[in-house]
Amino acid sequence: MPAGLEGTAARILDLSRTGGMPTPELLEEFTDRLQLTFPDPVERALALLNWHGSGSGRCSGCPVHEGVPGKLLGEVPIADLLAGLADPRAEERHDIGAVRHLVGWKTRPRQKRDVASLPEPLRARLLAHARRSGDSDKQGRAERWLAPPQA
């Protein structure tokens, strides 16, 4: 969990216990706290990608609480995500979070357009990660979303 969200773990974990979804109010509170802690949008994107990459890694069938960083990432402009992934501080965990977010089911309001805007080297890097993951669901999703079209 990123800095700035201290003291919220129980509320997030309760989502998995109750099967509930995060409310718009909860997501707004977390967004506000993250903006205060990480005023730089690239640092905020890196913090969220790192958090999302720290879960089970599954794109579907994961505990409900693992969807919280994904919901927050869905509101981050794609330009900020791209800048974060191009940042020298980006590591494998950020790529894990990016793959999980970008190839998941309905994770962004304009997901198809956003994924299409990925630079080819980044697309190849994320696809290679998904292929190495050993998760057949993630591999299949990544092939559909990230692989170059077949000639």
C-alpha positions as CSV (number, residue, x, y, z in Angstrom):
1,M,0.0,0.0,0.0
2,P,1.4,3.4,-0.8
3,A,2.3,6.0,1.7
4,G,-0.6,8.3,2.5
5,L,-3.1,5.4,2.9
6,E,-1.9,4.4,6.4
7,G,-4.7,3.3,8.6
8,T,-7.0,2.2,5.8
9,A,-6.0,-1.4,5.4
10,A,-8.9,-2.8,7.5
11,R,-11.4,-0.9,5.4
12,I,-9.9,-2.2,2.2
13,L,-9.7,-5.8,3.5
14,D,-13.3,-5.6,4.6
15,L,-14.3,-5.4,0.9
16,S,-13.1,-9.0,0.5
17,R,-14.8,-10.2,3.7
18,T,-18.1,-8.6,2.7
19,G,-17.8,-9.0,-1.1
20,G,-18.5,-5.3,-1.4
21,M,-17.1,-2.9,-4.0
22,P,-15.3,0.2,-3.0
23,T,-17.7,3.1,-2.9
24,P,-17.1,6.3,-4.9
25,E,-16.6,8.1,-1.6
26,L,-13.9,5.7,-0.5
27,L,-12.1,6.0,-3.9
28,E,-12.4,9.8,-3.7
29,E,-10.9,9.8,-0.2
30,F,-8.0,7.6,-1.4
31,T,-7.4,9.8,-4.4
32,D,-7.3,12.9,-2.3
33,R,-4.9,11.3,0.2
34,L,-2.6,10.1,-2.6
35,Q,-2.6,13.5,-4.3
36,L,-1.5,15.0,-1.0
37,T,1.2,12.4,-0.5
38,F,2.3,12.3,-4.1
39,P,1.7,15.7,-5.7
40,D,3.7,14.7,-8.8
41,P,1.4,12.6,-11.1
42,V,4.3,10.4,-12.2
43,E,5.2,9.5,-8.7
44,R,1.5,8.8,-7.9
45,A,1.2,6.6,-11.0
46,L,4.3,4.7,-9.9
47,A,2.9,4.2,-6.4
48,L,-0.4,2.9,-7.7
49,L,1.3,0.6,-10.3
50,N,3.6,-0.8,-7.5
51,W,0.6,-1.4,-5.3
52,H,-1.4,-3.1,-8.1
53,G,1.6,-5.2,-8.9
54,S,1.9,-6.4,-5.3
55,G,-1.3,-8.4,-5.2
56,S,-1.9,-12.0,-6.4
57,G,-1.1,-10.9,-9.9
58,R,-4.3,-12.4,-11.3
59,C,-6.4,-10.3,-13.7
60,S,-9.6,-12.1,-12.6
61,G,-10.7,-14.1,-9.7
62,C,-8.6,-12.1,-7.3
63,P,-9.7,-11.0,-3.8
64,V,-12.1,-8.0,-4.1
65,H,-9.7,-5.8,-2.1
66,E,-7.1,-6.2,-4.8
67,G,-9.3,-4.2,-7.1
68,V,-8.9,-1.0,-5.2
69,P,-5.6,0.1,-6.8
70,G,-7.0,-1.0,-10.2
71,K,-10.0,1.3,-9.7
72,L,-7.7,4.2,-8.7
73,L,-5.5,3.5,-11.7
74,G,-8.5,3.6,-14.0
75,E,-8.8,7.3,-13.2
76,V,-5.2,8.1,-13.9
77,P,-4.6,9.7,-17.3
78,I,-2.9,7.3,-19.6
79,A,-0.2,9.9,-20.2
80,D,0.7,9.7,-16.5
81,L,0.8,5.9,-16.6
82,L,3.1,6.0,-19.7
83,A,5.3,8.6,-18.0
84,G,5.6,6.4,-15.0
85,L,6.4,3.3,-17.0
86,A,9.1,5.2,-18.9
87,D,10.6,6.6,-15.7
88,P,14.0,5.3,-14.7
89,R,12.5,4.3,-11.3
90,A,10.0,1.9,-12.9
91,E,10.8,-1.7,-12.0
92,E,9.3,-5.2,-12.7
93,R,6.6,-4.7,-10.0
94,H,5.4,-1.6,-12.0
95,D,5.2,-3.7,-15.1
96,I,3.3,-6.4,-13.3
97,G,0.8,-3.7,-12.1
98,A,0.6,-2.3,-15.6
99,V,-0.1,-5.6,-17.3
100,R,-2.7,-6.5,-14.7
101,H,-4.4,-3.2,-15.1
102,L,-4.2,-2.7,-18.9
103,V,-5.3,-6.2,-19.9
104,G,-8.0,-6.7,-17.2
105,W,-11.7,-6.6,-17.9
106,K,-13.1,-3.0,-18.3
107,T,-10.3,-1.4,-16.2
108,R,-10.3,2.0,-18.0
109,P,-13.1,4.2,-19.4
110,R,-11.2,4.2,-22.8
111,Q,-9.3,1.0,-22.4
112,K,-9.0,0.1,-26.1
113,R,-7.8,3.5,-27.1
114,D,-5.4,3.7,-24.1
115,V,-3.8,0.3,-24.9
116,A,-3.6,1.3,-28.5
117,S,-1.6,4.4,-27.5
118,L,1.2,2.3,-25.9
119,P,4.6,2.8,-27.6
120,E,5.7,-0.5,-29.3
121,P,8.7,-1.0,-27.0
122,L,6.5,-0.7,-23.9
123,R,3.9,-3.0,-25.4
124,A,6.6,-5.6,-26.1
125,R,8.0,-5.3,-22.6
126,L,4.6,-5.8,-21.0
127,L,3.7,-8.7,-23.3
128,A,7.0,-10.4,-22.5
129,H,6.3,-10.0,-18.8
130,A,2.8,-11.6,-19.2
131,R,4.3,-14.5,-21.2
132,R,6.8,-15.2,-18.4
133,S,4.1,-15.0,-15.7
134,G,3.0,-18.6,-15.9
135,D,-0.6,-17.4,-15.6
136,S,-2.6,-18.7,-18.6
137,D,-5.4,-16.1,-18.1
138,K,-3.0,-13.2,-18.0
139,Q,-1.1,-14.6,-21.0
140,G,-4.2,-15.0,-23.0
141,R,-5.5,-11.5,-22.2
142,A,-2.1,-10.0,-22.9
143,E,-1.9,-11.8,-26.3
144,R,-5.3,-10.3,-27.2
145,W,-4.5,-6.8,-26.0
146,L,-0.8,-6.4,-26.5
147,A,0.4,-8.7,-29.3
148,P,1.0,-7.2,-32.7
149,P,-1.7,-8.1,-35.2
150,Q,-1.1,-11.2,-37.2
151,A,-0.3,-10.7,-40.9
